[in-house]
Amino acid sequence: MFILVLKLILALVLTMIPFVFHYWIKPKSNESPKWKNSISILEENLPSIRRKKRIIFLWFMRFYKKMKFSRNARKFFTYILIVSMLIVQFVDFQASKYAKEHLNEATSISVENTQPRNSTCLAIKHKTSAMLLRSHTTPFWAFNLCLIITLATFSFRLSDMVLTKIHNVRWIKWAMGIAIVLLIVTSIGRLLLVAEISYLILMAGLIYPNPRFDEYGKWRRRITNQVRRKSVIVSPGEKQRKSA
C-alpha cells in the first residue's frame, strides 16, 4: 500500500512543480503593487531566508548560464533527467507489481458464504478495490517504451537535439501537453508512467537553453561587449593604383 501512496505523491509533486515555480519563485513585475512572490513575504521578517534564497538563486543562475557555453553542464542536466526518469519508472514498476498481486486476490474472493445482508456490501467493496487497483497496473509495453526512451536519452547528441527542438518549437510543446492529458484520461491511469516520462521531457525542454556556437560548430567563449575592428594596412603603391 505504501508504494501506491508513493506513486500518487510522486505524480502530485510533478504536477505541482510549474505552479510552485509560478507562485513561489517566478518574480512579478516591479510595477505591480502585489508581492513579487510568496517567498518575499517571509523575507521581510526572516533575513536568513533571504540569504539562503540568494545563494540558491545564484547557484541556479550560474549553472543555467554555464549550460549555454559548456557541453559538460548540458550533459550533467541530461544525467539529472535520466535519474529522474529511472526513479519514476522504478516506483511505477513496484506499484504495478503490488497492484497486480492484490488485484488477483480481490477478483478471486467469493462472497457466496457470507450472510445476505453483507454480501452486497462486500461485493461493492471488492469491485471498487479491484477497479482502483486496475488503474495502477501499467501494461508491459509501456515499461518497454519508457525504458527505450530512457536508454536513448543516454546519447547526448540525440537528447540535446530533442530538448533544443522542444525549447524552440511552440507546437511541439502544445502537442506534448495535449498528449499527456489524453494519456491520463483515456487510459484511466494505466498509462500514467508514459505521461510522467513525457512530462519530465517537456519540463526539461522548457528549461533547456539554446547553445551558443560559432560558425564552425564549436562552443563560443564569452566575448566582451567591445567591438573589435580590424585595421587594414594599405601600401602606397596600392593607393596609387586605386586612385588611378
N, C-alpha and C positions, 0 to 999 in steps of 0.2 A: 504493500500500500504506500510505503514511503517513496518508492521510485515513481509511482504515478503522480504523487503530490509534487515531487521534484521536477517532473516533466512539465506540469502545469505552471509551476513557479518560473521555470526557465523560459517558457513561452510568454508568460506575463512580463518578465523582465525585458525580453527582446522587444516586445510591443511598446513598452514604456520608454525606451531609450530616446526616440525622437521627441516625445513630449517633455521628458526631463531636460533634454538639451534646449528645447524652445523656451520653457518657463523658468529654468534654473540657471542655465549657462549663457544662452544667447543674449547679448545686451540689446536693450531697446535704444531708440534714438535719444540724443541728449535733449531735444526739444520737448519730448513727452513729459508731462507732469507726473507720470506714474514712476514707480520704482523701476530701475533698469532690469532687474530680475529678482527672484525670490531670495537669493543668497545675499543681495545687497541690503536687505532688511536686517539680517543678522550681523552684517559687517559694521553697522553703525554702533552696535552695542558690544560686539566681541572683536577686538582688534586682532586676536590670534587667528581667527578665521580669515581675516583679510590677508594676513601674511601667508598663511598656508595656501589660500586660493591663488595668490600671486605667484608663489613658487610652482604650483601645479600648472597654472596657466602658461607661465614662461617655458616650462619644460615641454608642454604640448606644442606651443608655437615654435619652439626651436626644432622639435622633431618634425613638425609639419613643413617648415621651411627647408629642412635638410632633405626631405623627400623629393623636393623639386630639383635638387642638384646631385644627390647621392644615390647611386644604384643600390648600395648596401642598405640604406634606410628604407627604400621601397621593398627590398627583399624581406627585411625584418617585418614590415607591415603585412606582407603576404603570409609570413610564418604565423603571425598573430591570427590572421583569418583562418589558416589551416587548423590551428589548435582549437579555435572556437568551433569550427565545423566538426572536428573529431569529438569534442565534448558533447555537442548536441546529438551526434549520432550514437554515442555510447549510452547516453541517458535514454534516448528513444528506443534503442535496442533492448535495454534491460526492462523498460516499461512495457514494451510489446511482448517480451518473453513472459513477464509476470501476468499480463492480461490474457494471453493465450492459455496459460496453465489454469487460471481461475475461471476462464470462460468455459472450458470443458467441464469443470466441476459444476458451474451454475446451470448449464444446459442439461446435465445428466441427473440432476436432483429430481426425484419424483415426489409428488405430493398426494399420491393415492392413499397412503396410510395415515394421513393427517386427519384431524377432525374436520367436519364440513364447514364449521364456522371460520376455521383458519386456513382452509385450502385456498380460497380466493385471494386472501391477503398474501400468502406465501407465493402463490403463482405470480402475482403482480410484482412482488419484491424480486424474485429471481429473474423475471423478464426484464425489469428495469436495470438490475445489476448486469445482466448479460448484454443489454443494449449499450450501457456505459463502457463496459469492458471491450466490446467490439469496436468502439470508436478509438481505442488506444492500440489496436492491433494494426501495425504497419505492414503492408504487403512486402513480400520478399524482393520483388523487382525494384521497389522504392529504395531499399537499402543498397542494392547494387548500383542504382543510378546515382545516389548520393556519394557512394564510395568512388565511383568513376570520376565524378566531378571533383572530389577532394584530391584524388591522385593527379588529375590534370592540373590542379592548382599548384602542384609542386614545380611545374615548368614555369619559371619566372617570365619567360618571353610570352607565353600564352596568357598567363594571369595578368601581366602588365598590359597587354593589348586589350583584353576583355574589360578590365576595370577602367582603363582610359576611355574606351568606347562608351561604357555606361555613363561615365562622368560628363562626356561631351554631347551625347545624343539624347535629346529630351524624350523622343517617342519610345526609346528603349526603357527608360525609367517608368513611363506610364504603362507600357505593356507588361513589365515585370510586376508592377503593383497590382494591376488587374488580374494577372495570372495567379499571384499569391492569394488574393481574396477568393478567386474561383476554386483554387485547390482546397482551401479550408472548407468552403461552404458545400461544394458538390460532393466531396468525399466524406463529409460528416466527421472530420477529424482524423481519418485514416491516413491521409497524405500530409499530415502536419509536418512531418520531417522534411519533405521536399519543399514545403512552403517556408520552413525555417531556414534551410540552406539557401534558398533563393533570396530570402530576406537579408541574410548576412552578406551575400554577394552584392545586393543592391545598396545596403548601407556602406559597404566598403567602397563601392564605386562612387557614391556621393562624396565621400571624404577624399578619395584618391586624387591628388593634384596632377596637373599636366607637367610632364618633364620639360626641361629646357635643354635642347640640343643645339649644336651648331650645324653648319651646312654639310659636314662630313658624318653626322650621326653620333658624334661624341658628346659627352656631357659638358655643358658650359661651366666655366668657372665664374665666380661672382665678379662682375665688372663694375667699376665705379661709374658715376654719372658724368664723369668728364669726357668730353668729346675729343678723340684723338684725330688730329689732322695730319695727313701725310704731306711732307714738304717735297715738292718736285723741283729738282735742280736741272736747270736748262743751260747748256753750254752756249757761249757767244756765237759759235758757228751755226747752231740750230736756230738762234734768234734771227740771224741774218737771212737764213733760208725761209723762215716763216714770214718775215717782213717782205721778202721778195715775192 
